[in-house]
C-alpha cells in the first residue's frame, strides 16, 4: 500500500462524513463539508501526481482512485438533490455518465484496450468540482444568520452546474465515440 493508494483510501473514508455534513446543512457543518471536499480534491490531485511521477501506479489505484472520485461526486449530488438545491435531472445526467463511462472502460479492459482520461474528461471533472464547491460555499453563506446573503446569489452555483452538465454530456459523447469500436465487437 503506497502513499498514493493510502490517499485514495482516505478519500473513500471521507465520503460518509461529507454526506452527513452537507445534509446537516448548518453554517458550521457546511463550512466543514467545504473544507473536507477541498481536501478530497487536493488528495486526488496529489495521489495522481505521485502515482505517475513516482511510478506508484497499481491495479488497486487504477480501480479505486476513480471509484473514490465517483463516490464523493455521488454523495454531494445526492445530498444536493435531497436538500432541493439541485434538480434531480442534473444529478441523473452526471451520475449516469459516470456509470456509462465506467461500463465502457470495463468492456474495453475485457478486450485488452485501455481508454485513458482525456482533456474533455479532466475538464468535466474540474467543472463539476468547482460547481460542487461553490454550491456548498454559497449555501453555507445562505444559512448563516449573521450574513445578509441574498438568495438571488444562489443562481451562481446553478449556472456552474449547467455548465458542468453540458461538459458532462460532451465528455460522455466523446467517450462513446472513442470506444465505439470496442463496444461494437459485443453486439
C-alpha positions, 0 to 999 in steps of 0.5 A: 500500500503506497502513499498514493493508494493510502490517499485514495483510501482516505478519500473513500473514508471521507465520503460518509462524513461529507454526506452527513455534513452537507445534509446537516446543512448548518453554517458550521457543518457546511463550512466543514463539508467545504473544507473536507471536499477541498481536501478530497480534491487536493488528495486526488490531485496529489495521489495522481501526481505521485502515482505517475511521477513516482511510478506508484501506479497499481491495479488497486489505484487504477480501480479505486482512485476513480471509484473514490472520485465517483463516490464523493461526486455521488454523495454531494449530488445526492445530498444536493438533490435531497436538500432541493438545491439541485434538480434531480435531472442534473444529478441523473445526467452526471451520475449516469455518465459516470456509470456509462463511462465506467461500463465502457472502460470495463468492456474495453479492459475485457478486450485488452484496450485501455481508454485513458482520461482525456482533456474533455474528461479532466475538464468535466471533472474540474467543472463539476468540482468547482460547481460542487464547491461553490454550491456548498460555499454559497449555501453555507453563506445562505444559512448563516444568520449573521450574513445578509446573503441574498438568495438571488446569489444562489443562481451562481452555483446553478449556472456552474452546474449547467455548465458542468452538465453540458461538459458532462454530456460532451465528455460522455459523447466523446467517450462513446465515440472513442470506444465505439469500436470496442463496444461494437465487437459485443453486439 
